Amino acid sequence: MILNKFLQYFVICLTLFSCQKKPSGEYGLDPSDTLRIAFGAEPPTLDWNKSSDTTSSSVIDNLMDGLVVFEYLDNKINLGAGLATNWEGSQKNTVWKFQIRKNVQWEDGQPFEPSQVIDGWQRLLDPKTASPYAYFLFGIQGAEDYNSGKIKDFSKVGVKLKGHELQVKLNNSMYFPYALTHTSTYPVRKDLIAKYGEDKWMQAGNFVGLGAYSLKRWDHDKVIILKANPKYYGTAPKTPNILGYIITDVNTQLNMFNAGQIDVLDSVPSVQLRELKKRSDFVEYGILSSYYFGFNTQIEPTNNPLVRRAIAHAIDRTKVTRMMAGGQKPMSGWIPEGILAHDPEAGLKFDPVKAKDLLKQAGYDESNPLPPIQLSFNTNQDHKRIIENVQSQIKKNLGVEIQVQNNEWKVYLGNLKAKPTQIYRMGWVADYPDPHNFYELMTSKSENNYTGWKSPKFDKAVVQAVSAPTDEQRLKYYKEASKLLLEEGVSVIPMFSGVAHKLIHPSVISYPMNPMSQRRLKNVSLQR
């Protein structure tokens, strides 16, 4: 009897131990509740007041929430409640009131205060922050003057707080609530920035958020691990762990997907696209984005608008999109299809005869050839294919040598801010579905405008379009802005609108697929 009871006790202990111990995968994560994805680059920063790229925002959007969020229902893009429970505009939408959610905690247990929204906006607008997105809030009364240093006292900016009600006064009627979906406008903890410093408060171990996930590990250039935030005010994430590998080579990503090492491929090699489209786990859909080339208008010879116009006419966009074979649509206009002010007739069309004539007008011919031009891009197989195609076209149609250079994403962005090459490649994914988001990008105030091109007439047209009372009047101003940007100034060459191509394992349920290309992962579930 004694031996028998001992055996029973031993079996019970073994059973309990085996039930409590979960299978361990990479980094000690349980494979059954870990979504494995890939980031195509190292995020340059997780400081949302300073970031300007989709790689960074795809991480930040899972660590933080803003006042409002996008909701995607029935092929429509709507605004949903985030840290604000409701909001309303008055006085022709020049005054907005937001009711701030109560009983919200940061992941360290500290209460979220409505004043921290204002702290975030003040930091965004502070010239010392040098945020590339400060202009996002210039519609607020006094915001631009505070950013420029004309106003030193932030209390003079049109933002007031009464309890949990945030009141915002604008210069004119505008898209304002949509802008607050953007990471740059999220609240901040000044105490954490002061404690850890401007460069380290967003590192794993120091980072404190109030989004669906917490930043548990960030091995730079290797891996990012997110874990469900138990203090999150919303519905708990359906998948507790996110394991994100940082892999720049898309072929390596594909090999890992095929080997069952990652669950989702957010970008596929274009050279294999025709074959990949035949797979049952392949997904394709359009996104509100544009791929374009920008000119550095401050250095020779691209400081000459005739040279810029000649290069623009020398590129046949259809040759690029046919090569890519991914459903991209050539566009000579600035606004992608699906957004107000999309105009397929806008911009400069392919015309090699006119291109050569313009180059002669600029003073260049066989006896005085245009010197080689530098074209830069960030390291990526698809970018390389596009650049080589364009390089060949310009050589054939203009006789101009294009010298290419590429850098890793973070270095590339730094170079653009410091001193861009004569031509650079860039893309823009809509922050909100309105033409203002695209046109404001190229205004004199925009820190995301790397061209050096400035036009008071263009700036004025963009501002007038924002406050125009009807879509018909808005279109009038956008048509003027388009002509100034693409035909007179020729500071950019639009190429094509974007299409998302993904491979998603059948075990992954409700992976985000939306026209804004947002990657919020809290509703993703796994069926292993």
N, C-alpha and C positions, 0 to 999 in steps of 0.2 A: 504493500500500500504506500509506503513512504516513497519508494522509487517511482511508482506510478504517478504520485502527486508531483514529484519533482519534474518528471517528464512533461506533465501537463503545464506546469508553470513555465518550463523552458520553451515549450511550443508557443505559449501565449506571448512571452517576451519577444520571441523571434518575430511573431506576427505583427506585434505592435511596432517593432523597430522597422520592419519592412514597409509598413503602411506609412510611417512618418518620413522615411527617407525617400526623397524624390530622385528620379534619374537625373544625373548631372551632365549637361552638355558643355559647350565652350563657355569660358568665363564663369562656370558654376551655375549657368542658367538652365532651367528645366526646358527641354526642347518642346514639350507639349504646350507651354504657354509663353513661348518666345517667338515673336515675328522677326525674321531675319531679312534685312534689306541692305541696299548698297547706296552710299553717297558717292557721286562722281567726282568729288573734290573735297579737300579739307575746308570746312567753313572758315572764312577769313576771320570772323568774330561772331560771338553770340551776344554781343552788346547791341541790343535792338535799336538804340538811338544812333548807332554808328554803322550798322550793316546796310548793305545795298543790293545784296544778291539773293537769288532763290535758294542756293545751297544753305546759307545761314538761316534764312527764314523758315525753311522746311524743318529745321530743328527747333527754332524759337517758337514756332506755332504750336508745338507740342509741349512746351515748357511754360507757356504764358497764354493769357487771354487778354483781349482788349475790351473796350466798352461794348462793342457790337461785333458780331461774327457773320460770315456768309453762310447761308443755307441754300442748298441746291435741291430743289423739288420740281418735278415735272418740267425739266429742261429750263427752269427759270432760276435766276440768281436773286435771292431775297436777303434782307437783313434780319438777323435773329439776335436774341438777347445774349449778352456776354456778362460783363461786370455791370452793365446797365440793364435794368429790368424793363424799362420803357423810355421813350423819348418822343418829343414833339417839337415842331417848328412853328414859329409865329412871326408876325410882322414881315410877311412875304418870305419866310424862311431865312431871315437874317438874324433871328434869335432862336437858339435851340436850348431846350432843357432836358437833362438826362437824370433819371432817378437811379442812383447808384445802389447796387445790391448790398444788403446787410449780411452780417454773420459769415463773412468770407475770411479764410485764414491763409496766410502764406504757409508753405510746407514746413517751416520751422515752428509753426504754431502762433506766430505773431499775427494780430488782426490786420486785415487789409483796411486801410483808411482811404476815403475818397480823396484826401489831399495828396495821396501818392500818384494819382492821375495827373494832377497839376504839376507835381514834382517832375514827372516824366516829360511833360510838355515843355516845362521851363528848361530842363536839361537839353531837350531836342533843339530848342531855339537858341540856347546859349551859344554865342559865337565861339567860345572856348571848346565846345564839343566838336565843332566842325562837322556836323552831321550832313551827309549827302541828301537827307530827306527833310531838312529843316523847312524847306519851301512848302511842304505838305500842309503846314499850319498857317501859311501866310494869309489865308483868307480871314483869319481871326483879327479883329481890330487890334492894332498895335504890335502884332506878332513880328511883322517884317522889320519894324523899327527897332524892336528889342534885339532881333538877330543882327541887325547892322550896327548896333551900338548907339543909335539915336535916343533910345529909351533905356535907362539903366534900371528902373524900378519895374519889376515884373507885375506888380499890382495894377499898373496902368494898361496892361494887356487885357483884352476883353474876355477874361475868364474869371468867374466868381463861384464860390462854393457856399451854400447855405445848408448846413446839415449834410444830408445825403443827396441834395439836389445840386447838380452842376449846371451852371448857366454859361452859355457861350454866345458872344456877340460877333457877328461877321461883318465884313466890309460890303458884301453883296450876297444875294441868293446864290447858293452853290450846292454841290454834291456832298457837302460836309460830312454827314454821318457815314458815308461810304469810306471816306479817308480813314476813319477810326478803326476799320478792320485791319489796318496795316500795322505790322510789328513796331514800326518806329514810334507809334503813338501810345504804346503800352505803359502802364505805371512802373515806377522804379522805387527801390528802397535806398534812400540816400545814406542811411546808416551803414549798409553793407558796402557801398561804394567807398565811403570814408574809411571803413575798417580794412578793406582788402586792397584798395587802390583802383584807379581807372582801368588798369590792364589785367587785373586778376580776380575781380569780383565775380566774373562769369565763368571761372574755371570750376571743374568738378571738385566738390568738397567745400567750395565757397558759395557756389550758386544756390540761390533760394528763389523759387518761383511759386506761382499759384495756378499753374495750368494742370492738365490731366496727368502729365508725367514729370518726374524729377530726373535731373542729370546726375547719374551715378558714376559714370566713368567717361573720360575723354582722353584716349591715348592718341595724341596728335598724329595725323597722317596714317592712322591705323584703324581705330574703332571708336564709336560713340555708343554708350549704353544708357537707355532710358528705362526707368521703372515707374510703375503706377504710383501717383501721389496720393497717399491715404487722406490728406487734408483737402483734396479737391472738392470744390463746392458743387460741382455738377455730377452727372452720372459717372460712376467709376469706369475706367477703361475696360473694354472686354478682353483685351490681351494685356497681361501684367508687365511683360518685358519687351523691349525693342532692342535688338542687336543690329547696329548699323556699321557695316564695314566701309571704310574709306578706300575706294578703288577707282583710280582714274581711268584705267584701261577697260573699255566696254567689252572687249573680247574676254578678258579675265572674268568679268561679271557674268557673262553668258556661260562660260565654262563652269563657274560655281553654281549657277542656277541649274544647269543640266546635271550636275553632280549631286544636286539636292542639298547644297550648302547654303543657299539663300532662297527665299520664298517668292520674292518679287524682283523683277528687272524693270526699272523705271525708264530705261533707255536701251535700245537694242542697236547692234551694229548695222548701219544702213547697207553695207555691202552684202549682208545676209538677209535683208528684209524680204525679198521675194519668197525665199524658202520659209522664213519664220512666219509669214502670214498664213501659211497652210496649217499651222499648228492650232490645236483646240484651245491652248492656253494663251494665245495671242490676242491682244486688245488694241484697238486703234480708235482715236477720237480727236476732234479738233480742239484747239485751245486758243484763247484770245491773246495772241502774241505776234511779234514781228521779228524777223531776222534782218539785220541791216549792216551796212558799212558806214562808218563815220569818217569825215575828213578832219585833219588838223588844219584849220584855216589860218593858223598863225605862223606857219613855216613854209618855205618854198619847197616845191612849186605849187603845192595845194592851197596856198594863200590866194592863188589866182582863180576866180570863179569860172573862167573859161576852161581852165585845165580840169576843174572838178566836173564841169558840165560835159566835157569831152569823154572823161572816164565813165560817167554815168550812162552816156549814150552807147558806150562800147561793150556793155554787158547785156547779154541775152539771158534773162532770168529763167526762161523756160528750159534752157539747156541744163541749168543747175537743178531745177525741180525734177526733170526727167531722169537725171543721173541719180538723184536721191531716191526717187520712186516710192516716196512715203506718203503721198497724198497732199504734200505741201502745195499751196496755191501761190503762183507768182503774183507779186504786187508791186506796182510802181507808186501807189499812194501810201500814205503814212498810217492809215487806220485799217486794221484787219477786218475781214468780213464778220458780221455779228454784232458790230458796235455802230451806233449812230455816227454818221459822217464818213462811213466807208465809201470810197469813190474809186472805182476801177479805172477811171479815165485820168486820174490825177498823176502828176509826176512826169518824169522824162522816160520815154520809151527807147527801146533798142533801135539805134540808127547809126551804123558804122560810118556811113558817108558823112553825116552831120558831125560825127565825132572827130573825124580827121580834119574837117573844115574848121571846127572850133579850136583844134590844137594848132592849126596854122595861124588862126587869128590871135592865139596866145603867143605867137612868135616862135613856134617849134616846127621844124620840118626835117628832112633827111640831112640837110647841111648843118642844122642846129637841133639835134634830137633832144627830147626831154630826158633828163638824167634819170637813172633808176629810182624807183619809188619804193619805200618800205611799207609793207603791209603786215600787221601783227594780229595774232589770234592766241587764244588760250588753248593749251594742250587738250586735244580731243580728236579722235579719228574722223568724225563727221566734219568738223570744222576744217580739218586738213584737206579733205576731199573737195569741199566747197571752194576753199582758197585756191587750190591747185587748178580747179576748173576756171575760176575767174582770172587767175594769173595767165592762163593759156589764152583766154578770150581777149584780154587787154593787149597781150603781145601780138596776137593775130590781127586784131582790128585797129590797133593804134601804133603798133611797133614799139610799145613802151615796155621796158623791163620792170617786172615787179619782184622785189626781193622780200621773201617772207621770213618772219621770225615768230617763235612761239614761246610761251612761258606757262608755268603752272598758275592756276587760277588766282591765288592770292597775290602772287608777284605781278601777274598781268594787270589786276585791278590797281595795284600801287603804281605801276608804270603809266596807266591811263590818267591817273590823277596828277602825276608829276610832269610827264611830258610824252604825250601820245606820238606814235609814228605818224607818217603822212596819211595813212589809211589804217583803220582798225576795225575789227569785226565786233559786233555786239548784238544782243537780243533784248527784247523787252516783253515781259509777261504782264498783262494788265493787273494793276493793284486793285482796281475796281472797274466795272464795265462801263466806262464813259470816255468819250474822246479827249476830255480834258486831261486825263491821266497820261495820254500819249503826247499831246501837244505841250503840256506843261514841262515835260521832260527836256524839251529843247529851248526853253526860255532862258533869258540871261540870268535868272535867279537860280536855276537848277544846278545843283552840284553834280548831277548825273549827266550833264551835258559836257562832254569832253572835247568838243569840237573847237571851242574858242569863238564860235560864231555867235554874234549878238545882233539883234534887230529890234529896235524900239517899236517898229510897226508890227512885227510879229507878236511881241509881248502884249501890245495893246489889243490886237485882234483876239488873242487867247483869253484875256481878261473880259473883253466884251462878250465873248461867246458864253462865258460862265454865267453871266447875269442876264443874258437875253431871255425874255419871257416865253418864247415859243421855240420849238425845234426848228421851224423854218428859218427863224432869225439866227439861231445858233449855226445852222448849216451855212448861212451866208458868211459869217465870220470865219468859220473853219475852212471854207473854200479859199478865202483870202490868205489865211495862215498857211494853208497847204502850198499855195503858189509861192509865197515868200520863202518857205522852208526848202521846197523841193526843186523849184524851177529858177528862182532868182538867187537865193543864197546857196543852194545845192550843198548844204553842209552834211547831208546824209543821202545814202542810196538805199531805199527799201528794197528787199529782195523777195521774201515770201512770208506767208503766215504759217504758224506752227501747227504741227500735228503730234500728238502723244502716241508713242508705240511702247507697249508694255508686254511682259510675260508674267502671268500671275498663276501660281500653283493652285490647283483646285481646292486645296485645303484652306486657302485664304478667302474669307468671306467679307464682303463689303469694303474692299480696298478703295480708297478715295479716287474717283475719276471725275474731274470737273473741268470746265473751261478756263478756270483761273489757275489750274495746275497746283492747287493747294494740297498739301500732304498732311492733314490732321488725322492721326491714327487711332484715336480713342474708340471709334466705333468698329474697328477691325476685329474680327473674331477668327479663331482657328478651329478646324475640325481635323485633327491629326488621326 
